[in-house]
Amino acid sequence: MKKIILITKIIFIYFLFSQNSFSSSKDYFNAGKDLFDKKEYEKSKILFERDIIFNPKSTRSYLYLSKIFNIKDNEEEESINLNNALLLDPVNDEAIYLLTLLKIKRSDYDSAKELIEKFDLVCDSFCSKSAEMRSKLDKITP
């Protein structure tokens, strides 16, 4: 009987601690998004990075980190975070859109064309942006 009570206590403590760790990782992203909306980019960057530590497959955190680096004109870090987001979710239309804009900005025509074609296949919420990307690419294509 004592063994059953001990095992029950251990299971209860395990679930208690595991619930706290799952909720804290969700809190990092939401707190980071709130700070991002308030334009406190350095603080939100730290929280998105913490969210990635607790949840390495957090596509949303990689996406917001790329937006922060876009604002700070750090194209290399922006590209890294967008590529990470696309590795985790290859059909993320927002990540494809932002990466396409970055490729156009860098004058990487071939990659931009490939991304626009991929975007047209997977677009869900940003479908209206396809024409915008094509016109930007046409303006700079030799």
VEXDREN-2710 file (C-alpha; in Angstrom, 1 decimal):
% VEXDREN-2710
k/r/px/py/pz
1/MET/0.0/0.0/0.0
2/LYS/2.9/2.4/0.8
3/LYS/4.4/1.7/-2.6
4/ILE/1.2/2.7/-4.3
5/ILE/0.9/5.9/-2.4
6/LEU/4.6/6.7/-3.1
7/ILE/4.1/6.1/-6.8
8/THR/1.0/8.2/-6.9
9/LYS/2.8/11.1/-5.2
10/ILE/5.7/10.8/-7.7
11/ILE/3.3/10.8/-10.7
12/PHE/1.5/13.8/-9.2
13/ILE/4.7/15.8/-8.7
14/TYR/5.8/14.9/-12.3
15/PHE/2.6/16.2/-13.8
16/LEU/2.7/19.3/-11.6
17/PHE/6.2/20.2/-12.8
18/SER/5.6/19.2/-16.4
19/GLN/2.5/21.5/-16.6
20/ASN/4.6/24.4/-15.3
21/SER/7.3/23.9/-18.0
22/PHE/4.8/23.8/-20.8
23/SER/2.9/26.9/-19.7
24/SER/6.1/28.9/-19.2
25/SER/7.2/28.2/-22.8
26/LYS/3.8/29.6/-24.1
27/ASP/4.2/32.6/-21.9
28/TYR/7.6/33.5/-23.5
29/PHE/6.1/33.8/-26.9
30/ASN/3.0/35.7/-25.9
31/ALA/5.0/38.1/-23.7
32/GLY/7.4/38.6/-26.6
33/LYS/4.6/39.3/-29.0
34/ASP/3.1/41.8/-26.7
35/LEU/6.5/43.6/-26.4
36/PHE/6.9/43.4/-30.2
37/ASP/3.6/45.1/-30.7
38/LYS/4.7/47.8/-28.3
39/LYS/7.9/48.2/-30.4
40/GLU/10.2/47.1/-27.6
41/TYR/12.3/45.0/-30.0
42/GLU/15.3/44.1/-27.8
43/LYS/13.1/42.8/-24.9
44/SER/10.9/40.9/-27.3
45/LYS/13.9/39.4/-29.0
46/ILE/15.1/37.9/-25.7
47/LEU/11.7/36.4/-25.0
48/PHE/11.5/34.9/-28.5
49/GLU/14.9/33.4/-28.1
50/ARG/13.9/31.9/-24.7
51/ASP/10.8/30.4/-26.4
52/ILE/13.0/28.7/-28.9
53/ILE/15.1/27.3/-26.1
54/PHE/12.0/25.7/-24.5
55/ASN/10.4/24.9/-27.8
56/PRO/13.0/24.5/-30.6
57/LYS/10.2/24.0/-33.2
58/SER/8.5/27.4/-32.6
59/THR/8.1/28.6/-36.1
60/ARG/6.3/31.7/-34.8
61/SER/9.3/32.8/-32.7
62/TYR/11.7/32.4/-35.6
63/LEU/9.3/34.5/-37.8
64/TYR/9.1/37.3/-35.2
65/LEU/12.9/37.2/-34.8
66/SER/13.2/37.7/-38.5
67/LYS/10.9/40.7/-38.3
68/ILE/13.0/42.2/-35.6
69/PHE/16.2/41.7/-37.6
70/ASN/14.4/43.2/-40.7
71/ILE/13.6/46.4/-38.6
72/LYS/17.3/46.5/-37.5
73/ASP/18.5/46.0/-41.1
74/ASN/20.4/42.8/-40.2
75/GLU/19.7/40.9/-43.4
76/GLU/22.0/37.9/-42.5
77/GLU/20.1/37.2/-39.2
78/GLU/16.8/37.8/-40.8
79/SER/17.6/35.3/-43.5
80/ILE/18.8/32.7/-41.0
81/ASN/15.6/33.0/-39.0
82/LEU/13.3/32.9/-42.1
83/ASN/15.1/29.8/-43.3
84/ASN/14.7/28.1/-39.9
85/ALA/11.0/28.9/-40.0
86/LEU/10.8/27.4/-43.4
87/LEU/12.7/24.3/-42.4
88/LEU/10.2/23.7/-39.6
89/ASP/7.1/24.6/-41.7
90/PRO/7.9/24.6/-45.5
91/VAL/4.4/25.9/-46.4
92/ASN/4.4/28.9/-44.1
93/ASP/3.2/31.5/-46.5
94/GLU/4.3/34.5/-44.4
95/ALA/7.8/33.2/-44.1
96/ILE/8.0/32.6/-47.9
97/TYR/6.6/36.1/-48.5
98/LEU/9.2/37.7/-46.2
99/LEU/12.1/35.7/-47.6
100/THR/11.0/36.6/-51.1
101/LEU/11.1/40.2/-50.3
102/LEU/14.6/39.8/-48.8
103/LYS/15.7/38.0/-51.9
104/ILE/14.3/40.8/-54.1
105/LYS/16.1/43.3/-51.9
106/ARG/19.4/41.4/-52.4
107/SER/18.7/41.2/-56.2
108/ASP/18.7/37.4/-56.1
109/TYR/16.3/37.0/-59.0
110/ASP/16.4/33.3/-59.5
111/SER/15.7/32.5/-55.8
112/ALA/12.9/35.1/-55.7
113/LYS/11.2/33.6/-58.8
114/GLU/11.4/30.1/-57.2
115/LEU/9.9/31.4/-54.0
116/ILE/7.1/33.2/-55.8
117/GLU/6.2/30.0/-57.6
118/LYS/6.2/28.1/-54.3
119/PHE/4.2/30.9/-52.6
120/ASP/1.5/30.6/-55.3
121/LEU/1.2/26.9/-54.5
122/VAL/0.9/27.2/-50.8
123/CYS/-0.5/30.7/-50.1
124/ASP/-3.3/30.7/-47.5
125/SER/-3.6/34.1/-45.8
126/PHE/-1.2/36.2/-47.9
127/CYS/-2.4/35.3/-51.5
128/SER/-3.0/38.9/-52.3
129/LYS/0.7/39.6/-51.8
130/SER/1.6/37.5/-54.9
131/ALA/1.0/40.3/-57.3
132/GLU/3.0/42.7/-55.2
133/MET/6.0/40.4/-55.1
134/ARG/5.8/39.9/-58.9
135/SER/5.7/43.6/-59.6
136/LYS/8.6/44.3/-57.3
137/LEU/10.6/41.5/-59.0
138/ASP/9.7/42.9/-62.5
139/LYS/10.9/46.4/-61.5
140/ILE/14.4/45.2/-60.7
141/THR/14.8/42.3/-63.2
142/PRO/17.2/43.3/-66.0
END
